[in-house]
Amino acid sequence: MRKTTKKVFQDHEDGPQGVQGERGPVGPAGAGK
């Protein structure tokens, strides 16, 4: 799960929190799984 999130959101290496804050719609979709 962590490898997929990093591959999909390489821009946000911070993690799910970073993606959720910057990209709401994309954050939950990737971090949620």
PyMOL Python script that loads the backbone (N, CA, C, O; Angstrom):
from pymol import cmd

cmd.read_pdbstr("""\
ATOM      1  N   MET A   1       0.842  -1.198   0.000  1.00  0.00           N
ATOM      2  CA  MET A   1       0.000   0.000   0.000  1.00  0.00           C
ATOM      3  C   MET A   1       0.883   1.256   0.000  1.00  0.00           C
ATOM      4  O   MET A   1       0.561   2.239  -0.668  1.00  0.00           O
ATOM      5  N   ARG A   2       1.945   1.227   0.715  1.00  0.00           N
ATOM      6  CA  ARG A   2       2.814   2.437   0.798  1.00  0.00           C
ATOM      7  C   ARG A   2       3.532   2.602  -0.554  1.00  0.00           C
ATOM      8  O   ARG A   2       3.699   3.720  -1.043  1.00  0.00           O
ATOM      9  N   LYS A   3       3.949   1.488  -1.143  1.00  0.00           N
ATOM     10  CA  LYS A   3       4.680   1.597  -2.437  1.00  0.00           C
ATOM     11  C   LYS A   3       3.751   2.185  -3.506  1.00  0.00           C
ATOM     12  O   LYS A   3       4.175   3.001  -4.325  1.00  0.00           O
ATOM     13  N   THR A   4       2.507   1.772  -3.490  1.00  0.00           N
ATOM     14  CA  THR A   4       1.570   2.282  -4.515  1.00  0.00           C
ATOM     15  C   THR A   4       1.328   3.780  -4.313  1.00  0.00           C
ATOM     16  O   THR A   4       1.294   4.548  -5.275  1.00  0.00           O
ATOM     17  N   THR A   5       1.162   4.180  -3.065  1.00  0.00           N
ATOM     18  CA  THR A   5       0.903   5.613  -2.810  1.00  0.00           C
ATOM     19  C   THR A   5       2.088   6.448  -3.284  1.00  0.00           C
ATOM     20  O   THR A   5       1.903   7.510  -3.880  1.00  0.00           O
ATOM     21  N   LYS A   6       3.295   5.974  -3.023  1.00  0.00           N
ATOM     22  CA  LYS A   6       4.483   6.752  -3.435  1.00  0.00           C
ATOM     23  C   LYS A   6       4.572   6.783  -4.963  1.00  0.00           C
ATOM     24  O   LYS A   6       4.963   7.793  -5.547  1.00  0.00           O
ATOM     25  N   LYS A   7       4.208   5.678  -5.599  1.00  0.00           N
ATOM     26  CA  LYS A   7       4.312   5.627  -7.078  1.00  0.00           C
ATOM     27  C   LYS A   7       3.240   6.542  -7.695  1.00  0.00           C
ATOM     28  O   LYS A   7       3.495   7.233  -8.680  1.00  0.00           O
ATOM     29  N   VAL A   8       2.059   6.532  -7.108  1.00  0.00           N
ATOM     30  CA  VAL A   8       0.961   7.349  -7.667  1.00  0.00           C
ATOM     31  C   VAL A   8       1.163   8.824  -7.303  1.00  0.00           C
ATOM     32  O   VAL A   8       0.942   9.706  -8.133  1.00  0.00           O
ATOM     33  N   PHE A   9       1.577   9.086  -6.076  1.00  0.00           N
ATOM     34  CA  PHE A   9       1.783  10.477  -5.649  1.00  0.00           C
ATOM     35  C   PHE A   9       3.271  10.715  -5.375  1.00  0.00           C
ATOM     36  O   PHE A   9       3.675  11.004  -4.249  1.00  0.00           O
ATOM     37  N   GLN A  10       4.054  10.588  -6.414  1.00  0.00           N
ATOM     38  CA  GLN A  10       5.507  10.805  -6.223  1.00  0.00           C
ATOM     39  C   GLN A  10       5.757  12.266  -5.830  1.00  0.00           C
ATOM     40  O   GLN A  10       6.725  12.571  -5.132  1.00  0.00           O
ATOM     41  N   ASP A  11       4.885  13.156  -6.280  1.00  0.00           N
ATOM     42  CA  ASP A  11       5.051  14.589  -5.975  1.00  0.00           C
ATOM     43  C   ASP A  11       4.956  14.809  -4.467  1.00  0.00           C
ATOM     44  O   ASP A  11       5.674  15.639  -3.908  1.00  0.00           O
ATOM     45  N   HIS A  12       4.064  14.060  -3.811  1.00  0.00           N
ATOM     46  CA  HIS A  12       3.878  14.237  -2.369  1.00  0.00           C
ATOM     47  C   HIS A  12       4.533  13.067  -1.626  1.00  0.00           C
ATOM     48  O   HIS A  12       3.877  12.074  -1.308  1.00  0.00           O
ATOM     49  N   GLU A  13       5.799  13.197  -1.364  1.00  0.00           N
ATOM     50  CA  GLU A  13       6.484  12.096  -0.643  1.00  0.00           C
ATOM     51  C   GLU A  13       6.180  12.203   0.851  1.00  0.00           C
ATOM     52  O   GLU A  13       6.503  11.292   1.613  1.00  0.00           O
ATOM     53  N   ASP A  14       5.572  13.291   1.268  1.00  0.00           N
ATOM     54  CA  ASP A  14       5.253  13.461   2.700  1.00  0.00           C
ATOM     55  C   ASP A  14       4.372  12.306   3.173  1.00  0.00           C
ATOM     56  O   ASP A  14       4.568  11.785   4.272  1.00  0.00           O
ATOM     57  N   GLY A  15       3.419  11.912   2.361  1.00  0.00           N
ATOM     58  CA  GLY A  15       2.535  10.808   2.776  1.00  0.00           C
ATOM     59  C   GLY A  15       1.080  11.150   2.476  1.00  0.00           C
ATOM     60  O   GLY A  15       0.801  12.133   1.789  1.00  0.00           O
ATOM     61  N   PRO A  16       0.167  10.356   2.981  1.00  0.00           N
ATOM     62  CA  PRO A  16      -1.261  10.565   2.735  1.00  0.00           C
ATOM     63  C   PRO A  16      -1.736  11.923   3.233  1.00  0.00           C
ATOM     64  O   PRO A  16      -2.569  12.566   2.595  1.00  0.00           O
ATOM     65  N   GLN A  17      -1.201  12.365   4.383  1.00  0.00           N
ATOM     66  CA  GLN A  17      -1.625  13.656   4.945  1.00  0.00           C
ATOM     67  C   GLN A  17      -1.290  14.779   3.959  1.00  0.00           C
ATOM     68  O   GLN A  17      -2.112  15.662   3.711  1.00  0.00           O
ATOM     69  N   GLY A  18      -0.107  14.739   3.412  1.00  0.00           N
ATOM     70  CA  GLY A  18       0.311  15.799   2.485  1.00  0.00           C
ATOM     71  C   GLY A  18      -0.596  15.825   1.262  1.00  0.00           C
ATOM     72  O   GLY A  18      -0.991  16.894   0.795  1.00  0.00           O
ATOM     73  N   VAL A  19      -0.918  14.661   0.754  1.00  0.00           N
ATOM     74  CA  VAL A  19      -1.760  14.595  -0.448  1.00  0.00           C
ATOM     75  C   VAL A  19      -3.177  15.046  -0.117  1.00  0.00           C
ATOM     76  O   VAL A  19      -3.805  15.761  -0.899  1.00  0.00           O
ATOM     77  N   GLN A  20      -3.674  14.631   1.030  1.00  0.00           N
ATOM     78  CA  GLN A  20      -5.048  14.995   1.401  1.00  0.00           C
ATOM     79  C   GLN A  20      -5.175  16.517   1.509  1.00  0.00           C
ATOM     80  O   GLN A  20      -6.187  17.095   1.112  1.00  0.00           O
ATOM     81  N   GLY A  21      -4.144  17.151   2.048  1.00  0.00           N
ATOM     82  CA  GLY A  21      -4.191  18.609   2.220  1.00  0.00           C
ATOM     83  C   GLY A  21      -4.065  19.324   0.877  1.00  0.00           C
ATOM     84  O   GLY A  21      -4.837  20.233   0.575  1.00  0.00           O
ATOM     85  N   GLU A  22      -3.096  18.909   0.080  1.00  0.00           N
ATOM     86  CA  GLU A  22      -2.878  19.598  -1.221  1.00  0.00           C
ATOM     87  C   GLU A  22      -3.927  19.139  -2.235  1.00  0.00           C
ATOM     88  O   GLU A  22      -4.496  19.961  -2.953  1.00  0.00           O
ATOM     89  N   ARG A  23      -4.181  17.843  -2.296  1.00  0.00           N
ATOM     90  CA  ARG A  23      -5.144  17.328  -3.315  1.00  0.00           C
ATOM     91  C   ARG A  23      -6.275  16.607  -2.587  1.00  0.00           C
ATOM     92  O   ARG A  23      -6.184  15.400  -2.367  1.00  0.00           O
ATOM     93  N   GLY A  24      -7.305  17.294  -2.221  1.00  0.00           N
ATOM     94  CA  GLY A  24      -8.426  16.656  -1.490  1.00  0.00           C
ATOM     95  C   GLY A  24      -8.977  15.444  -2.239  1.00  0.00           C
ATOM     96  O   GLY A  24      -8.962  14.336  -1.702  1.00  0.00           O
ATOM     97  N   PRO A  25      -9.462  15.632  -3.469  1.00  0.00           N
ATOM     98  CA  PRO A  25     -10.097  14.541  -4.216  1.00  0.00           C
ATOM     99  C   PRO A  25      -9.138  13.374  -4.477  1.00  0.00           C
ATOM    100  O   PRO A  25      -9.552  12.215  -4.504  1.00  0.00           O
ATOM    101  N   VAL A  26      -7.864  13.690  -4.666  1.00  0.00           N
ATOM    102  CA  VAL A  26      -6.907  12.619  -4.973  1.00  0.00           C
ATOM    103  C   VAL A  26      -6.382  11.991  -3.675  1.00  0.00           C
ATOM    104  O   VAL A  26      -6.073  10.800  -3.642  1.00  0.00           O
ATOM    105  N   GLY A  27      -6.285  12.772  -2.635  1.00  0.00           N
ATOM    106  CA  GLY A  27      -5.750  12.261  -1.360  1.00  0.00           C
ATOM    107  C   GLY A  27      -6.519  11.043  -0.864  1.00  0.00           C
ATOM    108  O   GLY A  27      -5.949   9.956  -0.767  1.00  0.00           O
ATOM    109  N   PRO A  28      -7.785  11.200  -0.551  1.00  0.00           N
ATOM    110  CA  PRO A  28      -8.579  10.101   0.007  1.00  0.00           C
ATOM    111  C   PRO A  28      -8.622   8.897  -0.932  1.00  0.00           C
ATOM    112  O   PRO A  28      -8.637   7.755  -0.472  1.00  0.00           O
ATOM    113  N   ALA A  29      -8.643   9.135  -2.204  1.00  0.00           N
ATOM    114  CA  ALA A  29      -8.732   8.024  -3.173  1.00  0.00           C
ATOM    115  C   ALA A  29      -7.500   7.128  -3.055  1.00  0.00           C
ATOM    116  O   ALA A  29      -7.619   5.903  -3.042  1.00  0.00           O
ATOM    117  N   GLY A  30      -6.320   7.737  -2.971  1.00  0.00           N
ATOM    118  CA  GLY A  30      -5.090   6.931  -2.916  1.00  0.00           C
ATOM    119  C   GLY A  30      -4.752   6.552  -1.472  1.00  0.00           C
ATOM    120  O   GLY A  30      -4.453   5.395  -1.179  1.00  0.00           O
ATOM    121  N   ALA A  31      -4.802   7.523  -0.590  1.00  0.00           N
ATOM    122  CA  ALA A  31      -4.429   7.251   0.807  1.00  0.00           C
ATOM    123  C   ALA A  31      -5.491   6.354   1.460  1.00  0.00           C
ATOM    124  O   ALA A  31      -5.170   5.510   2.296  1.00  0.00           O
ATOM    125  N   GLY A  32      -6.727   6.544   1.078  1.00  0.00           N
ATOM    126  CA  GLY A  32      -7.794   5.723   1.684  1.00  0.00           C
ATOM    127  C   GLY A  32      -7.536   4.245   1.469  1.00  0.00           C
ATOM    128  O   GLY A  32      -7.773   3.433   2.363  1.00  0.00           O
ATOM    129  N   LYS A  33      -7.051   3.890   0.282  1.00  0.00           N
ATOM    130  CA  LYS A  33      -6.845   2.431   0.020  1.00  0.00           C
ATOM    131  C   LYS A  33      -5.528   2.037   0.639  1.00  0.00           C
ATOM    132  O   LYS A  33      -5.131   0.874   0.558  1.00  0.00           O
TER     133      LYS A  33
END
""", "prot")
cmd.dss("prot")
cmd.show_as("cartoon", "prot")
cmd.util.cbc("prot")
cmd.orient("prot")
